[in-house]
Amino acid sequence: MENRDEWANQLEEAEGKIAEAYAILAALRQELKDAGKKQDANAIGEAVERLARYGRLFQDIRASWDDPDQ
């Protein structure tokens, strides 16, 4: 149980950092889009989508530790 709490804390820290990167890149994507840099905005958009998936994945992992039926 002790390790699980430590792991959950580490995942929460990673989620926070991912959320920060997500916010920065989402804003950059919009700026690029507004500047007419569609190709660059799309490339950044892919990274934004992946970060969102990683954040959800980490949440799911932590939830599975709290619910042994998952």
mmCIF file of the N, C-alpha and C atoms, coordinates in Angstrom:
data_MODEL
# 
_entry.id   MODEL 
# 
loop_
_atom_site.group_PDB 
_atom_site.id 
_atom_site.type_symbol 
_atom_site.label_atom_id 
_atom_site.label_alt_id 
_atom_site.label_comp_id 
_atom_site.label_asym_id 
_atom_site.label_entity_id 
_atom_site.label_seq_id 
_atom_site.pdbx_PDB_ins_code 
_atom_site.Cartn_x 
_atom_site.Cartn_y 
_atom_site.Cartn_z 
_atom_site.occupancy 
_atom_site.B_iso_or_equiv 
_atom_site.pdbx_formal_charge 
_atom_site.auth_seq_id 
_atom_site.auth_comp_id 
_atom_site.auth_asym_id 
_atom_site.auth_atom_id 
_atom_site.pdbx_PDB_model_num 
ATOM 1   N N  . MET A 1 1  ? 0.821   -1.191 0.000   1.00 0.00 ? 1  MET A N  1 
ATOM 2   C CA . MET A 1 1  ? 0.000   0.000  0.000   1.00 0.00 ? 1  MET A CA 1 
ATOM 3   C C  . MET A 1 1  ? 0.870   1.262  0.000   1.00 0.00 ? 1  MET A C  1 
ATOM 4   N N  . GLU A 1 2  ? 1.960   1.202  0.756   1.00 0.00 ? 2  GLU A N  1 
ATOM 5   C CA . GLU A 1 2  ? 2.842   2.354  0.853   1.00 0.00 ? 2  GLU A CA 1 
ATOM 6   C C  . GLU A 1 2  ? 3.399   2.734  -0.517  1.00 0.00 ? 2  GLU A C  1 
ATOM 7   N N  . ASN A 1 3  ? 3.842   1.752  -1.280  1.00 0.00 ? 3  ASN A N  1 
ATOM 8   C CA . ASN A 1 3  ? 4.368   2.020  -2.617  1.00 0.00 ? 3  ASN A CA 1 
ATOM 9   C C  . ASN A 1 3  ? 3.304   2.609  -3.519  1.00 0.00 ? 3  ASN A C  1 
ATOM 10  N N  . ARG A 1 4  ? 2.089   2.113  -3.389  1.00 0.00 ? 4  ARG A N  1 
ATOM 11  C CA . ARG A 1 4  ? 1.006   2.597  -4.237  1.00 0.00 ? 4  ARG A CA 1 
ATOM 12  C C  . ARG A 1 4  ? 0.780   4.094  -4.024  1.00 0.00 ? 4  ARG A C  1 
ATOM 13  N N  . ASP A 1 5  ? 0.838   4.547  -2.782  1.00 0.00 ? 5  ASP A N  1 
ATOM 14  C CA . ASP A 1 5  ? 0.673   5.972  -2.497  1.00 0.00 ? 5  ASP A CA 1 
ATOM 15  C C  . ASP A 1 5  ? 1.797   6.786  -3.134  1.00 0.00 ? 5  ASP A C  1 
ATOM 16  N N  . GLU A 1 6  ? 3.003   6.270  -3.041  1.00 0.00 ? 6  GLU A N  1 
ATOM 17  C CA . GLU A 1 6  ? 4.147   6.958  -3.649  1.00 0.00 ? 6  GLU A CA 1 
ATOM 18  C C  . GLU A 1 6  ? 3.990   7.008  -5.166  1.00 0.00 ? 6  GLU A C  1 
ATOM 19  N N  . TRP A 1 7  ? 3.581   5.898  -5.752  1.00 0.00 ? 7  TRP A N  1 
ATOM 20  C CA . TRP A 1 7  ? 3.381   5.852  -7.204  1.00 0.00 ? 7  TRP A CA 1 
ATOM 21  C C  . TRP A 1 7  ? 2.275   6.818  -7.624  1.00 0.00 ? 7  TRP A C  1 
ATOM 22  N N  . ALA A 1 8  ? 1.200   6.838  -6.861  1.00 0.00 ? 8  ALA A N  1 
ATOM 23  C CA . ALA A 1 8  ? 0.089   7.740  -7.172  1.00 0.00 ? 8  ALA A CA 1 
ATOM 24  C C  . ALA A 1 8  ? 0.561   9.191  -7.113  1.00 0.00 ? 8  ALA A C  1 
ATOM 25  N N  . ASN A 1 9  ? 1.370   9.518  -6.126  1.00 0.00 ? 9  ASN A N  1 
ATOM 26  C CA . ASN A 1 9  ? 1.907   10.877 -6.026  1.00 0.00 ? 9  ASN A CA 1 
ATOM 27  C C  . ASN A 1 9  ? 2.785   11.216 -7.224  1.00 0.00 ? 9  ASN A C  1 
ATOM 28  N N  . GLN A 1 10 ? 3.578   10.254 -7.657  1.00 0.00 ? 10 GLN A N  1 
ATOM 29  C CA . GLN A 1 10 ? 4.442   10.482 -8.824  1.00 0.00 ? 10 GLN A CA 1 
ATOM 30  C C  . GLN A 1 10 ? 3.604   10.688 -10.082 1.00 0.00 ? 10 GLN A C  1 
ATOM 31  N N  . LEU A 1 11 ? 2.543   9.896  -10.228 1.00 0.00 ? 11 LEU A N  1 
ATOM 32  C CA . LEU A 1 11 ? 1.672   10.074 -11.390 1.00 0.00 ? 11 LEU A CA 1 
ATOM 33  C C  . LEU A 1 11 ? 0.965   11.423 -11.340 1.00 0.00 ? 11 LEU A C  1 
ATOM 34  N N  . GLU A 1 12 ? 0.528   11.836 -10.163 1.00 0.00 ? 12 GLU A N  1 
ATOM 35  C CA . GLU A 1 12 ? -0.117  13.141 -10.029 1.00 0.00 ? 12 GLU A CA 1 
ATOM 36  C C  . GLU A 1 12 ? 0.846   14.264 -10.408 1.00 0.00 ? 12 GLU A C  1 
ATOM 37  N N  . GLU A 1 13 ? 2.091   14.138 -9.997  1.00 0.00 ? 13 GLU A N  1 
ATOM 38  C CA . GLU A 1 13 ? 3.095   15.140 -10.358 1.00 0.00 ? 13 GLU A CA 1 
ATOM 39  C C  . GLU A 1 13 ? 3.287   15.179 -11.875 1.00 0.00 ? 13 GLU A C  1 
ATOM 40  N N  . ALA A 1 14 ? 3.363   14.009 -12.483 1.00 0.00 ? 14 ALA A N  1 
ATOM 41  C CA . ALA A 1 14 ? 3.512   13.935 -13.937 1.00 0.00 ? 14 ALA A CA 1 
ATOM 42  C C  . ALA A 1 14 ? 2.290   14.531 -14.632 1.00 0.00 ? 14 ALA A C  1 
ATOM 43  N N  . GLU A 1 15 ? 1.090   14.246 -14.112 1.00 0.00 ? 15 GLU A N  1 
ATOM 44  C CA . GLU A 1 15 ? -0.130  14.818 -14.688 1.00 0.00 ? 15 GLU A CA 1 
ATOM 45  C C  . GLU A 1 15 ? -0.085  16.338 -14.650 1.00 0.00 ? 15 GLU A C  1 
ATOM 46  N N  . GLY A 1 16 ? 0.399   16.891 -13.544 1.00 0.00 ? 16 GLY A N  1 
ATOM 47  C CA . GLY A 1 16 ? 0.499   18.345 -13.429 1.00 0.00 ? 16 GLY A CA 1 
ATOM 48  C C  . GLY A 1 16 ? 1.441   18.936 -14.460 1.00 0.00 ? 16 GLY A C  1 
ATOM 49  N N  . LYS A 1 17 ? 2.558   18.276 -14.666 1.00 0.00 ? 17 LYS A N  1 
ATOM 50  C CA . LYS A 1 17 ? 3.529   18.755 -15.651 1.00 0.00 ? 17 LYS A CA 1 
ATOM 51  C C  . LYS A 1 17 ? 2.978   18.611 -17.066 1.00 0.00 ? 17 LYS A C  1 
ATOM 52  N N  . ILE A 1 18 ? 2.265   17.530 -17.310 1.00 0.00 ? 18 ILE A N  1 
ATOM 53  C CA . ILE A 1 18 ? 1.635   17.343 -18.618 1.00 0.00 ? 18 ILE A CA 1 
ATOM 54  C C  . ILE A 1 18 ? 0.592   18.430 -18.853 1.00 0.00 ? 18 ILE A C  1 
ATOM 55  N N  . ALA A 1 19 ? -0.169  18.754 -17.816 1.00 0.00 ? 19 ALA A N  1 
ATOM 56  C CA . ALA A 1 19 ? -1.189  19.800 -17.940 1.00 0.00 ? 19 ALA A CA 1 
ATOM 57  C C  . ALA A 1 19 ? -0.550  21.149 -18.268 1.00 0.00 ? 19 ALA A C  1 
ATOM 58  N N  . GLU A 1 20 ? 0.595   21.440 -17.654 1.00 0.00 ? 20 GLU A N  1 
ATOM 59  C CA . GLU A 1 20 ? 1.309   22.686 -17.951 1.00 0.00 ? 20 GLU A CA 1 
ATOM 60  C C  . GLU A 1 20 ? 1.767   22.706 -19.408 1.00 0.00 ? 20 GLU A C  1 
ATOM 61  N N  . ALA A 1 21 ? 2.370   21.617 -19.854 1.00 0.00 ? 21 ALA A N  1 
ATOM 62  C CA . ALA A 1 21 ? 2.834   21.533 -21.240 1.00 0.00 ? 21 ALA A CA 1 
ATOM 63  C C  . ALA A 1 21 ? 1.659   21.622 -22.201 1.00 0.00 ? 21 ALA A C  1 
ATOM 64  N N  . TYR A 1 22 ? 0.557   20.979 -21.848 1.00 0.00 ? 22 TYR A N  1 
ATOM 65  C CA . TYR A 1 22 ? -0.648  21.014 -22.671 1.00 0.00 ? 22 TYR A CA 1 
ATOM 66  C C  . TYR A 1 22 ? -1.112  22.460 -22.859 1.00 0.00 ? 22 TYR A C  1 
ATOM 67  N N  . ALA A 1 23 ? -1.193  23.208 -21.766 1.00 0.00 ? 23 ALA A N  1 
ATOM 68  C CA . ALA A 1 23 ? -1.667  24.591 -21.830 1.00 0.00 ? 23 ALA A CA 1 
ATOM 69  C C  . ALA A 1 23 ? -0.752  25.453 -22.699 1.00 0.00 ? 23 ALA A C  1 
ATOM 70  N N  . ILE A 1 24 ? 0.551   25.291 -22.524 1.00 0.00 ? 24 ILE A N  1 
ATOM 71  C CA . ILE A 1 24 ? 1.511   26.067 -23.312 1.00 0.00 ? 24 ILE A CA 1 
ATOM 72  C C  . ILE A 1 24 ? 1.382   25.731 -24.792 1.00 0.00 ? 24 ILE A C  1 
ATOM 73  N N  . LEU A 1 25 ? 1.350   24.444 -25.100 1.00 0.00 ? 25 LEU A N  1 
ATOM 74  C CA . LEU A 1 25 ? 1.300   24.030 -26.504 1.00 0.00 ? 25 LEU A CA 1 
ATOM 75  C C  . LEU A 1 25 ? -0.039  24.349 -27.154 1.00 0.00 ? 25 LEU A C  1 
ATOM 76  N N  . ALA A 1 26 ? -1.127  24.256 -26.402 1.00 0.00 ? 26 ALA A N  1 
ATOM 77  C CA . ALA A 1 26 ? -2.440  24.603 -26.957 1.00 0.00 ? 26 ALA A CA 1 
ATOM 78  C C  . ALA A 1 26 ? -2.475  26.087 -27.323 1.00 0.00 ? 26 ALA A C  1 
ATOM 79  N N  . ALA A 1 27 ? -1.898  26.930 -26.474 1.00 0.00 ? 27 ALA A N  1 
ATOM 80  C CA . ALA A 1 27 ? -1.840  28.362 -26.769 1.00 0.00 ? 27 ALA A CA 1 
ATOM 81  C C  . ALA A 1 27 ? -0.950  28.620 -27.990 1.00 0.00 ? 27 ALA A C  1 
ATOM 82  N N  . LEU A 1 28 ? 0.184   27.946 -28.054 1.00 0.00 ? 28 LEU A N  1 
ATOM 83  C CA . LEU A 1 28 ? 1.081   28.091 -29.201 1.00 0.00 ? 28 LEU A CA 1 
ATOM 84  C C  . LEU A 1 28 ? 0.389   27.641 -30.476 1.00 0.00 ? 28 LEU A C  1 
ATOM 85  N N  . ARG A 1 29 ? -0.313  26.539 -30.394 1.00 0.00 ? 29 ARG A N  1 
ATOM 86  C CA . ARG A 1 29 ? -1.037  26.036 -31.564 1.00 0.00 ? 29 ARG A CA 1 
ATOM 87  C C  . ARG A 1 29 ? -2.003  27.090 -32.089 1.00 0.00 ? 29 ARG A C  1 
ATOM 88  N N  . GLN A 1 30 ? -2.738  27.729 -31.185 1.00 0.00 ? 30 GLN A N  1 
ATOM 89  C CA . GLN A 1 30 ? -3.694  28.746 -31.604 1.00 0.00 ? 30 GLN A CA 1 
ATOM 90  C C  . GLN A 1 30 ? -2.983  29.944 -32.227 1.00 0.00 ? 30 GLN A C  1 
ATOM 91  N N  . GLU A 1 31 ? -1.872  30.354 -31.640 1.00 0.00 ? 31 GLU A N  1 
ATOM 92  C CA . GLU A 1 31 ? -1.101  31.465 -32.201 1.00 0.00 ? 31 GLU A CA 1 
ATOM 93  C C  . GLU A 1 31 ? -0.609  31.130 -33.604 1.00 0.00 ? 31 GLU A C  1 
ATOM 94  N N  . LEU A 1 32 ? -0.107  29.924 -33.781 1.00 0.00 ? 32 LEU A N  1 
ATOM 95  C CA . LEU A 1 32 ? 0.365   29.504 -35.103 1.00 0.00 ? 32 LEU A CA 1 
ATOM 96  C C  . LEU A 1 32 ? -0.781  29.461 -36.098 1.00 0.00 ? 32 LEU A C  1 
ATOM 97  N N  . LYS A 1 33 ? -1.906  28.970 -35.654 1.00 0.00 ? 33 LYS A N  1 
ATOM 98  C CA . LYS A 1 33 ? -3.086  28.900 -36.517 1.00 0.00 ? 33 LYS A CA 1 
ATOM 99  C C  . LYS A 1 33 ? -3.513  30.304 -36.938 1.00 0.00 ? 33 LYS A C  1 
ATOM 100 N N  . ASP A 1 34 ? -3.546  31.217 -35.972 1.00 0.00 ? 34 ASP A N  1 
ATOM 101 C CA . ASP A 1 34 ? -3.924  32.602 -36.264 1.00 0.00 ? 34 ASP A CA 1 
ATOM 102 C C  . ASP A 1 34 ? -2.929  33.281 -37.197 1.00 0.00 ? 34 ASP A C  1 
ATOM 103 N N  . ALA A 1 35 ? -1.669  32.860 -37.140 1.00 0.00 ? 35 ALA A N  1 
ATOM 104 C CA . ALA A 1 35 ? -0.621  33.438 -37.983 1.00 0.00 ? 35 ALA A CA 1 
ATOM 105 C C  . ALA A 1 35 ? -0.570  32.795 -39.365 1.00 0.00 ? 35 ALA A C  1 
ATOM 106 N N  . GLY A 1 36 ? -1.452  31.842 -39.624 1.00 0.00 ? 36 GLY A N  1 
ATOM 107 C CA . GLY A 1 36 ? -1.483  31.197 -40.928 1.00 0.00 ? 36 GLY A CA 1 
ATOM 108 C C  . GLY A 1 36 ? -0.492  30.057 -41.083 1.00 0.00 ? 36 GLY A C  1 
ATOM 109 N N  . LYS A 1 37 ? 0.079   29.616 -40.007 1.00 0.00 ? 37 LYS A N  1 
ATOM 110 C CA . LYS A 1 37 ? 1.043   28.507 -40.039 1.00 0.00 ? 37 LYS A CA 1 
ATOM 111 C C  . LYS A 1 37 ? 0.298   27.200 -39.779 1.00 0.00 ? 37 LYS A C  1 
ATOM 112 N N  . LYS A 1 38 ? -0.552  26.843 -40.720 1.00 0.00 ? 38 LYS A N  1 
ATOM 113 C CA . LYS A 1 38 ? -1.438  25.690 -40.536 1.00 0.00 ? 38 LYS A CA 1 
ATOM 114 C C  . LYS A 1 38 ? -0.668  24.387 -40.314 1.00 0.00 ? 38 LYS A C  1 
ATOM 115 N N  . GLN A 1 39 ? 0.356   24.148 -41.103 1.00 0.00 ? 39 GLN A N  1 
ATOM 116 C CA . GLN A 1 39 ? 1.113   22.898 -40.986 1.00 0.00 ? 39 GLN A CA 1 
ATOM 117 C C  . GLN A 1 39 ? 1.780   22.790 -39.613 1.00 0.00 ? 39 GLN A C  1 
ATOM 118 N N  . ASP A 1 40 ? 2.372   23.879 -39.162 1.00 0.00 ? 40 ASP A N  1 
ATOM 119 C CA . ASP A 1 40 ? 3.000   23.874 -37.838 1.00 0.00 ? 40 ASP A CA 1 
ATOM 120 C C  . ASP A 1 40 ? 1.947   23.720 -36.737 1.00 0.00 ? 40 ASP A C  1 
ATOM 121 N N  . ALA A 1 41 ? 0.820   24.400 -36.894 1.00 0.00 ? 41 ALA A N  1 
ATOM 122 C CA . ALA A 1 41 ? -0.264  24.292 -35.910 1.00 0.00 ? 41 ALA A CA 1 
ATOM 123 C C  . ALA A 1 41 ? -0.776  22.860 -35.831 1.00 0.00 ? 41 ALA A C  1 
ATOM 124 N N  . ASN A 1 42 ? -0.886  22.202 -36.970 1.00 0.00 ? 42 ASN A N  1 
ATOM 125 C CA . ASN A 1 42 ? -1.344  20.808 -36.974 1.00 0.00 ? 42 ASN A CA 1 
ATOM 126 C C  . ASN A 1 42 ? -0.341  19.887 -36.276 1.00 0.00 ? 42 ASN A C  1 
ATOM 127 N N  . ALA A 1 43 ? 0.939   20.132 -36.499 1.00 0.00 ? 43 ALA A N  1 
ATOM 128 C CA . ALA A 1 43 ? 1.968   19.311 -35.846 1.00 0.00 ? 43 ALA A CA 1 
ATOM 129 C C  . ALA A 1 43 ? 1.909   19.498 -34.332 1.00 0.00 ? 43 ALA A C  1 
ATOM 130 N N  . ILE A 1 44 ? 1.783   20.735 -33.889 1.00 0.00 ? 44 ILE A N  1 
ATOM 131 C CA . ILE A 1 44 ? 1.658   21.002 -32.453 1.00 0.00 ? 44 ILE A CA 1 
ATOM 132 C C  . ILE A 1 44 ? 0.361   20.391 -31.934 1.00 0.00 ? 44 ILE A C  1 
ATOM 133 N N  . GLY A 1 45 ? -0.679  20.429 -32.748 1.00 0.00 ? 45 GLY A N  1 
ATOM 134 C CA . GLY A 1 45 ? -1.967  19.845 -32.358 1.00 0.00 ? 45 GLY A CA 1 
ATOM 135 C C  . GLY A 1 45 ? -1.857  18.361 -32.060 1.00 0.00 ? 45 GLY A C  1 
ATOM 136 N N  . GLU A 1 46 ? -1.040  17.662 -32.821 1.00 0.00 ? 46 GLU A N  1 
ATOM 137 C CA . GLU A 1 46 ? -0.829  16.232 -32.550 1.00 0.00 ? 46 GLU A CA 1 
ATOM 138 C C  . GLU A 1 46 ? -0.217  16.027 -31.171 1.00 0.00 ? 46 GLU A C  1 
ATOM 139 N N  . ALA A 1 47 ? 0.752   16.853 -30.836 1.00 0.00 ? 47 ALA A N  1 
ATOM 140 C CA . ALA A 1 47 ? 1.380   16.750 -29.511 1.00 0.00 ? 47 ALA A CA 1 
ATOM 141 C C  . ALA A 1 47 ? 0.372   17.067 -28.412 1.00 0.00 ? 47 ALA A C  1 
ATOM 142 N N  . VAL A 1 48 ? -0.467  18.062 -28.634 1.00 0.00 ? 48 VAL A N  1 
ATOM 143 C CA . VAL A 1 48 ? -1.493  18.440 -27.655 1.00 0.00 ? 48 VAL A CA 1 
ATOM 144 C C  . VAL A 1 48 ? -2.440  17.265 -27.412 1.00 0.00 ? 48 VAL A C  1 
ATOM 145 N N  . GLU A 1 49 ? -2.864  16.617 -28.485 1.00 0.00 ? 49 GLU A N  1 
ATOM 146 C CA . GLU A 1 49 ? -3.772  15.470 -28.358 1.00 0.00 ? 49 GLU A CA 1 
ATOM 147 C C  . GLU A 1 49 ? -3.102  14.319 -27.603 1.00 0.00 ? 49 GLU A C  1 
ATOM 148 N N  . ARG A 1 50 ? -1.848  14.072 -27.886 1.00 0.00 ? 50 ARG A N  1 
ATOM 149 C CA . ARG A 1 50 ? -1.129  12.991 -27.188 1.00 0.00 ? 50 ARG A CA 1 
ATOM 150 C C  . ARG A 1 50 ? -0.986  13.290 -25.703 1.00 0.00 ? 50 ARG A C  1 
ATOM 151 N N  . LEU A 1 51 ? -0.679  14.531 -25.376 1.00 0.00 ? 51 LEU A N  1 
ATOM 152 C CA . LEU A 1 51 ? -0.568  14.902 -23.966 1.00 0.00 ? 51 LEU A CA 1 
ATOM 153 C C  . LEU A 1 51 ? -1.893  14.693 -23.243 1.00 0.00 ? 51 LEU A C  1 
ATOM 154 N N  . ALA A 1 52 ? -2.986  15.032 -23.903 1.00 0.00 ? 52 ALA A N  1 
ATOM 155 C CA . ALA A 1 52 ? -4.304  14.822 -23.293 1.00 0.00 ? 52 ALA A CA 1 
ATOM 156 C C  . ALA A 1 52 ? -4.541  13.335 -23.046 1.00 0.00 ? 52 ALA A C  1 
ATOM 157 N N  . ARG A 1 53 ? -4.166  12.499 -24.008 1.00 0.00 ? 53 ARG A N  1 
ATOM 158 C CA . ARG A 1 53 ? -4.333  11.049 -23.833 1.00 0.00 ? 53 ARG A CA 1 
ATOM 159 C C  . ARG A 1 53 ? -3.478  10.530 -22.686 1.00 0.00 ? 53 ARG A C  1 
ATOM 160 N N  . TYR A 1 54 ? -2.244  11.007 -22.589 1.00 0.00 ? 54 TYR A N  1 
ATOM 161 C CA . TYR A 1 54 ? -1.373  10.569 -21.491 1.00 0.00 ? 54 TYR A CA 1 
ATOM 162 C C  . TYR A 1 54 ? -1.951  10.973 -20.145 1.00 0.00 ? 54 TYR A C  1 
ATOM 163 N N  . GLY A 1 55 ? -2.475  12.175 -20.055 1.00 0.00 ? 55 GLY A N  1 
ATOM 164 C CA . GLY A 1 55 ? -3.085  12.623 -18.808 1.00 0.00 ? 55 GLY A CA 1 
ATOM 165 C C  . GLY A 1 55 ? -4.243  11.738 -18.398 1.00 0.00 ? 55 GLY A C  1 
ATOM 166 N N  . ARG A 1 56 ? -5.102  11.399 -19.369 1.00 0.00 ? 56 ARG A N  1 
ATOM 167 C CA . ARG A 1 56 ? -6.234  10.504 -19.071 1.00 0.00 ? 56 ARG A CA 1 
ATOM 168 C C  . ARG A 1 56 ? -5.748  9.111  -18.698 1.00 0.00 ? 56 ARG A C  1 
ATOM 169 N N  . LEU A 1 57 ? -4.716  8.635  -19.364 1.00 0.00 ? 57 LEU A N  1 
ATOM 170 C CA . LEU A 1 57 ? -4.152  7.321  -19.060 1.00 0.00 ? 57 LEU A CA 1 
ATOM 171 C C  . LEU A 1 57 ? -3.647  7.269  -17.626 1.00 0.00 ? 57 LEU A C  1 
ATOM 172 N N  . PHE A 1 58 ? -2.926  8.291  -17.214 1.00 0.00 ? 58 PHE A N  1 
ATOM 173 C CA . PHE A 1 58 ? -2.407  8.323  -15.850 1.00 0.00 ? 58 PHE A CA 1 
ATOM 174 C C  . PHE A 1 58 ? -3.541  8.366  -14.833 1.00 0.00 ? 58 PHE A C  1 
ATOM 175 N N  . GLN A 1 59 ? -4.599  9.115  -15.130 1.00 0.00 ? 59 GLN A N  1 
ATOM 176 C CA . GLN A 1 59 ? -5.764  9.144  -14.234 1.00 0.00 ? 59 GLN A CA 1 
ATOM 177 C C  . GLN A 1 59 ? -6.389  7.759  -14.130 1.00 0.00 ? 59 GLN A C  1 
ATOM 178 N N  . ASP A 1 60 ? -6.512  7.086  -15.252 1.00 0.00 ? 60 ASP A N  1 
ATOM 179 C CA . ASP A 1 60 ? -7.090  5.738  -15.259 1.00 0.00 ? 60 ASP A CA 1 
ATOM 180 C C  . ASP A 1 60 ? -6.234  4.761  -14.452 1.00 0.00 ? 60 ASP A C  1 
ATOM 181 N N  . ILE A 1 61 ? -4.931  4.884  -14.579 1.00 0.00 ? 61 ILE A N  1 
ATOM 182 C CA . ILE A 1 61 ? -4.035  3.999  -13.825 1.00 0.00 ? 61 ILE A CA 1 
ATOM 183 C C  . ILE A 1 61 ? -4.228  4.217  -12.330 1.00 0.00 ? 61 ILE A C  1 
ATOM 184 N N  . ARG A 1 62 ? -4.229  5.481  -11.916 1.00 0.00 ? 62 ARG A N  1 
ATOM 185 C CA . ARG A 1 62 ? -4.423  5.766  -10.489 1.00 0.00 ? 62 ARG A CA 1 
ATOM 186 C C  . ARG A 1 62 ? -5.778  5.266  -10.003 1.00 0.00 ? 62 ARG A C  1 
ATOM 187 N N  . ALA A 1 63 ? -6.809  5.435  -10.816 1.00 0.00 ? 63 ALA A N  1 
ATOM 188 C CA . ALA A 1 63 ? -8.145  4.965  -10.434 1.00 0.00 ? 63 ALA A CA 1 
ATOM 189 C C  . ALA A 1 63 ? -8.164  3.449  -10.290 1.00 0.00 ? 63 ALA A C  1 
ATOM 190 N N  . SER A 1 64 ? -7.418  2.756  -11.145 1.00 0.00 ? 64 SER A N  1 
ATOM 191 C CA . SER A 1 64 ? -7.399  1.292  -11.065 1.00 0.00 ? 64 SER A CA 1 
ATOM 192 C C  . SER A 1 64 ? -6.738  0.821  -9.774  1.00 0.00 ? 64 SER A C  1 
ATOM 193 N N  . TRP A 1 65 ? -5.826  1.596  -9.241  1.00 0.00 ? 65 TRP A N  1 
ATOM 194 C CA . TRP A 1 65 ? -5.188  1.232  -7.985  1.00 0.00 ? 65 TRP A CA 1 
ATOM 195 C C  . TRP A 1 65 ? -6.146  1.394  -6.816  1.00 0.00 ? 65 TRP A C  1 
ATOM 196 N N  . ASP A 1 66 ? -7.070  2.353  -6.943  1.00 0.00 ? 66 ASP A N  1 
ATOM 197 C CA . ASP A 1 66 ? -8.048  2.579  -5.879  1.00 0.00 ? 66 ASP A CA 1 
ATOM 198 C C  . ASP A 1 66 ? -9.208  1.598  -5.947  1.00 0.00 ? 66 ASP A C  1 
ATOM 199 N N  . ASP A 1 67 ? -9.493  1.097  -7.161  1.00 0.00 ? 67 ASP A N  1 
ATOM 200 C CA . ASP A 1 67 ? -10.615 0.178  -7.363  1.00 0.00 ? 67 ASP A CA 1 
ATOM 201 C C  . ASP A 1 67 ? -10.069 -1.159 -7.853  1.00 0.00 ? 67 ASP A C  1 
ATOM 202 N N  . PRO A 1 68 ? -9.943  -2.139 -6.987  1.00 0.00 ? 68 PRO A N  1 
ATOM 203 C CA . PRO A 1 68 ? -9.336  -3.420 -7.384  1.00 0.00 ? 68 PRO A CA 1 
ATOM 204 C C  . PRO A 1 68 ? -10.147 -4.190 -8.428  1.00 0.00 ? 68 PRO A C  1 
ATOM 205 N N  . ASP A 1 69 ? -11.403 -3.805 -8.675  1.00 0.00 ? 69 ASP A N  1 
ATOM 206 C CA . ASP A 1 69 ? -12.223 -4.497 -9.670  1.00 0.00 ? 69 ASP A CA 1 
ATOM 207 C C  . ASP A 1 69 ? -11.885 -4.079 -11.088 1.00 0.00 ? 69 ASP A C  1 
ATOM 208 N N  . GLN A 1 70 ? -11.108 -3.023 -11.258 1.00 0.00 ? 70 GLN A N  1 
ATOM 209 C CA . GLN A 1 70 ? -10.771 -2.554 -12.606 1.00 0.00 ? 70 GLN A CA 1 
ATOM 210 C C  . GLN A 1 70 ? -9.575  -3.289 -13.147 1.00 0.00 ? 70 GLN A C  1 
# 
